[in-house]
Amino acid sequence: MKRNENLVPLSRDHHFGLLCCWKIRQGIKKEVSYERIKNYINYYWEKNLHNHFKTEDDVLPELSNEGLQNQMEKEHREISCLIGSINQSNNQQLLSDFADALYKHIRFEERSVFPYLEEHLSDEQMDTIGLELNQHHHKEDDDYEDEFWK
């Protein structure tokens, strides 16, 4: 599906988010230590995901579809809470839970939220989003050195 050009920066972030999920799952399959995967998740949160959530919250208009809006906000909170849980535990299941929640959230935004915006917002509103994303958006950075997933 062709994405509106004004949402492409967020979709590009989503690509890297899916890659993050894959890396975590690879690490789990390879039985990499909890600590190493946790360190990567914290790196990814600090360098990318936290900023991505903030950008979405700041730039995207509140959706008139309350169900979509509520789900997006709820999933942002759940993923943030998982970060805290991962840092306070050694429960291997939390790593999978984080990868699953992030994957599900990205798919939800790409399949439901973005098409909703494209269908319900005017070209001018979409252009405004694009301009604001260019001002707020950070470049996705994944220069993490411990490539445990390989």
C-alpha positions in Angstrom: 0.0 0.0 0.0 1.3 3.4 -0.9 1.6 5.6 2.2 0.9 9.3 2.1 4.3 11.0 1.8 3.7 13.1 4.9 3.5 9.9 7.1 6.6 8.3 5.5 9.0 9.4 8.3 6.8 7.6 10.9 6.5 4.5 8.6 10.2 4.5 8.3 10.5 4.4 12.1 8.1 1.5 12.1 10.3 -0.4 9.7 13.2 0.0 12.3 10.8 -0.9 15.1 9.9 -4.2 13.3 13.7 -4.8 12.9 14.1 -4.2 16.7 11.4 -6.9 17.3 13.2 -9.3 15.0 16.5 -8.7 16.8 15.0 -9.3 20.2 13.4 -12.5 18.9 16.6 -13.7 17.4 18.4 -13.0 20.7 15.8 -15.1 22.6 16.1 -17.9 20.0 19.9 -17.9 20.4 19.5 -17.9 24.2 21.4 -14.6 24.6 21.5 -13.4 28.2 18.6 -11.3 29.5 21.0 -8.5 30.4 22.3 -8.1 26.8 18.8 -8.0 25.3 17.6 -5.7 28.0 20.5 -3.3 27.3 19.5 -3.3 23.6 15.9 -2.6 24.5 16.9 0.3 26.7 19.2 1.7 24.0 16.4 1.4 21.4 13.9 3.1 23.8 16.2 6.0 24.6 17.5 6.5 21.1 14.4 5.9 19.0 11.1 4.6 20.4 10.6 7.2 23.2 11.1 10.0 20.7 8.9 8.3 18.2 6.0 8.1 20.7 6.5 11.7 21.7 6.5 12.8 18.0 3.3 11.0 17.3 1.7 12.5 20.4 2.9 16.0 19.5 2.3 16.0 15.8 -0.7 13.7 15.0 -4.1 15.2 15.6 -6.4 13.6 18.1 -8.4 11.1 16.2 -12.2 11.6 16.0 -12.5 7.8 16.2 -12.2 7.4 19.9 -11.6 3.6 19.6 -8.4 4.2 17.5 -7.3 7.1 19.7 -7.7 5.1 22.9 -6.0 2.0 21.6 -3.0 4.0 20.3 -2.6 5.8 23.7 -3.1 2.5 25.6 -0.5 0.7 23.6 2.0 3.6 24.1 1.5 3.3 27.8 1.7 -0.5 27.8 5.0 -0.5 25.9 6.4 2.2 28.2 5.4 0.1 31.3 7.0 -2.9 29.8 10.3 -1.0 29.7 10.0 -0.4 33.4 9.2 -4.0 34.1 12.1 -5.3 32.0 14.4 -3.1 34.0 13.1 -4.3 37.4 13.1 -8.0 36.6 15.0 -10.9 35.0 11.8 -12.5 33.6 12.7 -13.7 30.1 9.0 -13.6 29.1 9.0 -9.8 29.4 11.4 -9.6 26.5 9.0 -11.6 24.3 6.1 -9.5 25.6 7.9 -6.3 24.6 8.7 -7.6 21.1 5.1 -8.8 20.7 3.6 -5.6 22.0 5.8 -3.4 19.8 5.1 -5.5 16.7 1.3 -5.5 17.3 1.4 -1.7 17.9 3.3 -1.0 14.7 0.9 -3.2 12.7 -2.1 -1.4 14.3 -0.8 2.0 13.4 0.1 1.0 9.8 -3.1 -0.9 9.2 -5.6 1.2 11.1 -4.4 4.6 12.3 -2.5 5.8 9.2 -5.3 4.7 6.7 -7.8 6.5 9.0 -5.7 9.7 8.8 -5.3 9.4 5.1 -9.0 9.0 4.6 -10.3 11.6 7.0 -7.8 14.4 6.9 -7.6 17.0 4.1 -4.5 17.4 1.9 -3.7 20.6 3.8 -3.9 18.8 7.2 -1.7 16.0 5.9 0.8 18.6 4.6 0.8 20.3 8.1 1.6 16.9 9.6 4.5 16.5 7.1 5.9 19.9 7.9 5.7 19.3 11.7 7.3 15.9 11.3 10.2 17.4 9.4 10.7 19.8 12.4 10.2 17.3 15.2 11.4 14.0 13.7 14.7 12.6 14.5 16.7 10.3 12.3 16.4 6.7 13.3 19.7 5.7 14.8 20.6 2.1 15.4 24.4 1.9 15.7 24.2 -0.5 18.6 27.5 -2.3 18.9 26.6 -5.6 20.6 25.0 -7.4 17.7 23.7 -10.3 19.8 21.2 -11.2 17.1 23.8 -12.4 14.6 
